[in-house]
Amino acid sequence: MEDIVSGAGGVCAVSALICVLRMIAGGTRLKGQAELIMKLVLAASVISLFSDGAVNFEVPDINIGSSKDHSTSQQLYDDELIRQTGENISQVLRGQLEASGIEAEKIETEVNILSDGSIIINRVIISSADNEAAAEIIRSSLGQETEVVNGNS
């Protein structure tokens, strides 16, 4: 750590010298040559930080996997699609219940998405003060065969 601090101090000192040189030399021809030398010293001091081992860079081993294996990414996509679809349906149902004057504490919709893109709603779990009225509104919206489960128990 002290090597890094001393190296950073050296880089700052060389940078300060370059600024002083710019102010003193003005627009003379000497300014360009001296500035070039100071920039080379600055570059050497920065390089010495890395070459002395004061700063170690290690590239982590990243296992990307084979480019032919897409099953994991497809499964992640499918899982996220199911989760997001369930959340969207729950939000719509919550809006319908609130429009009917029923406050729902929790609405959770379990869905499946078939390969042809069809959405199947397996069941809706609801926690509300009036679960029976909420279940009727949900069934009228999604179909009478929709399983509505009391989430309070």
Secondary structure, 3 states (H helix, E strand, C coil): CHHHHHHHHHHHHHHHHHHHHHHHHCCCHHHHHHHHHHHHHHHHHHHHHHHCCCCCCCCCCCCCCCCCCCHHHHHHHHHHHHHHHHHHHHHHHHHHHHHCCCCEEEEEEEEEECCCCCEEEEEEEEEECCHHHHHHHHHHHHCCCCEEEECCC
